[in-house]
Amino acid sequence: MADVDPRRAEEAARSTGARPYSSLTELLARSEADAVVVATPSGLHPEQAVEIARAGRHVITEKPMATRWEDGKR
């Protein structure tokens, strides 16, 4: 579980038992997750999905996967 807001990350970690990370990049570097669920604002989905895929992980995104055709094709 990653959140750029440390307070929210700690709160979510306490309530779920998940390990908090301060960024997606940190989560990918320090965890052994097989898949990552992207639940961020839709404008961030394409870049995050590409970063996750390049790290060799499966990607699950909320709708929409992308807001522009070219972003979706990447």
N, C-alpha and C positions, 0 to 999 in steps of 0.2 A: 504494500500500500504506500503510495507516494503522494505527498501534498507539499506544495511550496510554503504553506502556512504552518509553521512548526506547532502552533497551538492546536490546530485542527488535526494535524498528523498524530500528535500525542493522544488527543481525545479519541480518535478513531482506533488507535492502537490499544488503548485501555479497554474500549468497549468490545473489540473483536479478537484481541489476542494476536493480531498481525504485527509484524515488525514494521516500524515506520521508516520511510526514506524521504529525504528532502527534495528529491527530483527523480524523474524517470531514468535519467542517465545513471544515477546512483543505484536505483533499484536494479537495473540491468547488470551493472558491474558487480554488485554484492549479493545478489540472490540467485537461486537456482530455479526460479519459476519456469515452468514449461510454457505457460501462456500468460498474457497480460490483457486485462480488460481495460479498454480506453473509455473513460466516463468523464471526459473533459468537455469544455465548450467545442462545438462542432468545427470551428475554424482551426483548431489545433490537431484534429484527428489525422490528417494526411501526414504531417511531419512526424508525429509520434508513432503512427503505424509503420512508417518506413524505418524509423530508428529501432523499433522493436523487432521487425522482421530481419533487419541487418544483424541484429544480435542473436539471430537464430531461434527466436521464440515465436510461438503462435500468437496471432493478434485477433482479439474480439473487440469490435467497436460498436458503440451506440450509433443509431442513425443520426445524421447521415454519415457515411464513411468519408465523404468529401463533399464540398459544395461546388467544386469545379471539375469538369470532365477530366482535364489533364492531371489533376491531383489524384483523382480516383484511379486512373490508369497506372500511376506510379505504384 
